[in-house]
Amino acid sequence: MTAVQQAPAAAPAVAGPPPRRRPRLLPRTATGRIRALTAAVIVALAATITATWLAVGDARDGVRVIGHDAGPQVVATGDLYFQLTDMDAQLANALLLGRSQNLGTGRDQALARYDDNRAKAGAALLQAAKLADEPSEEATARDLLKGLGRYERLAGQALLADQESDHTAGPPSERVTGLYRQATDMMKLDLLPKAYNLTLDNGTLVRHTYEDERTSVKYGIGWVLGTGLLLVALLAALQLFLAVRFRRLLNPALAAATLAALVLTGAGAVMLGGQLDHLRAAKEDGFDSILALSRARAIGNSANADQTRYLLDPKRADTYEQVFLSKSQSVLYVKAGNLADYNAALQKQTDPKAFLGFLGDEANRPALPGRDAAMAKVLADYRRFQQDDRAVRTLAASGRLGAAISTRLGQGDNAAARDFAAYDASLVKLIQIHRTAFDDAVAAGDDGTAGWRLVLPAAALVIAVLVLAGVRPRLAEYR
Amino acid sequence: MRGRAMRTRRIAAAVAAVLTAGTGAAGCGVAGADTVAGKKGLVIGVNADQPGLGLRTGGSYSGFDVEVAREIARRIGAKSGTPSFRPVTSATRESMLESGDVDMVVASYSITPERKTKVTFAGPYYVAHQDVLVRASDASVKDVRDLKGKRLCQVPGSVSFPRVTAERGVAALPVAAAGYTGCLDMLSSGALDAVSTDDLILAGLAAQAARSGGARLRIVNAPISDEPYGVGLRRGDVTGCEAVNKAITTMYQDGTAARLLKTWFGPVGLNVTTTVPQFEGCD
């Protein structure tokens, strides 16, 4: 309401120039006409400068939100999902490893990684809560925080019980398994969905800002062109009037002003068009792909943990095998009803573009330099990870659980853990390509508008001075 | 959208104020081209023959899907008033969405990567699992592998039977039935031993059997698949999808979802998840 009341007070101040006495549309005397045209030129100049100023502001807002503010924060909260899945994965590793030390990795390492993830998850959650701009999102963040506390309590109990039972690598005691089930179910059914949805919500915020700012900049370009061309037309009319009235070929000052106006309008429109492009690149080549690939990474990591859980809790092996398949399919989709079929179909197809799922969708987006090679490497490594999975499951199914566990967790040449780490590293490299595209687009966006806040008033001054310099001597002839 | 309109108006106002001519431009909104968010007279596609999920009796529809659809409609736009329902089948739901015969589909519609290329999915509002239904007196079935040698209902065109036999390699004996209601009758009468399909469908059938005083049935609670039930929207309706997701979130936060799950599936001992599912995302 206050805004409405203040508006009329501000309006006359801006709309100052309107000439008070203007009895008819065209003044009768030559001086009157020159004065009127000059006034119109100055007004059009002010309009052009204002339109460009505002559009530059919109373009800057867009780059700021996507490049420096919400964008990077959303990417950070996207990692929350990964950290949570990895906490649960490391807990499973620690429980499966027991006191065994001969696999090249141990319980202490798993727990150190668990703690590291816990700390990062806490920080990301705080960030996500700050970004939440609706009551339902805030409630999700709050529930997540509460849930994380409950999860940690269960994890602590499971670890303590496991330490008391003191076993070698292999499934822990019934009691430990029972506690771990409660913890992992809670992670899967309660915490992870909320973390995921929270990142989606935060992403929505970025999408809305992006679309708003892009539309504003597009309108802005229209206004810049419209006002700028009006300015040029008025300058040309003034030039023509003076040429006819005073029989001179060219008024150099006015010609320079016209040229400057043309350059200003053109440069403004081109710069704003460039900003649209940088915004698009930051959002689509950078932000969107980074988020999608981070999700693929988190879900893949959680599938990898389902392999551990499959070995950890033989009673639930079927369920863990099934969720491994459904997670694998959301990362890279081929139609298949069971894991053996999935693996067979996966090994046959070498073109990443032939798949659906996160990686398939990404492969089908316009390529960035180096993207296709990085994607091919990701696919090759993913295929090896899935092949290892077959090996682990075949060993487990034939009763050789010990061999399955050392294939799964050991660090030897054919160890699944190593191949998974290689896949994960390739995926991180692919994400880095998009991260670079994002940073480049944001830097280009920052550079694109740099200086315009100085250029605009300077240009206004130069053009106004040129116009006055062109008109004043002619008016003087009448004195 | 508010930001864009405001900014457009701001530019318009500033420029118009400066220009004495005042070429007043109306910042005509581009917003809300074709979305279910806040739409008047929403038409929702639901199942008409699925007890517990979507069932038509006379002119009215009832079931979990129907109640969820009502809640979503209410939460995505108060203006839309009471939504109207129209029956869809797995064969018609995509074409009816595309042609605009229905605005939204809530009909145990599993989100799959293939379907996502044709439909925008909000949700899932629930993740169902393929499970097994047996007579309560039958304690021999603890997981899907125990179906070996048992008489299992086979509904032509349904993927549930091959998922047990072909995909899981469990040698169950097929007993054909026209639909799952037929399976239920045969399970009650002892003409077969087990029915396997989505747990919500099984729970709906079992609840109906319990109400009509049929044989007592038991859900095994051994899930062998994830079936994320999504809300189908016309492809590209991202705004609508975000609104529906928010509706689903609040539905779980205020306990409505838990209450509906309990109402429709509680009495038959199905382990339902009462926390919000992981959404697919709208783009």
Interface residues (C-beta under 8 A of the other chain):
Chain A: A11 V14 A15 P17 P18 P19 A40 V43 A44 A46 A47 T50 A51 L54 A55 D58 E134 S136 A139 T140 D143 L189 D190 L192 P193 K194 Y196 N197 L200 G203 T204 R207 H208 T209 E211 D212 E213 T215 S216 Y219 G220 W223 T227 D288 D318 T319 Q322 V323 S326 Q329 S330 Y333 K335 G337 N338 D341 L356 G357 G360
Chain B: M1 G3 R4 R7 T8 R10 I11 A14 V15 A17 V18 L19 T20 G27 V30 P113 E114 K116 T117 D143 V144 R145 V159 P162 R163 A166 E167 R168 A222 P223 I224 S225 D226 V238 E242 N245 K246 T249 T250 Q253 T273 T275 V276 P277 Q278 F279 G281 C282 D283
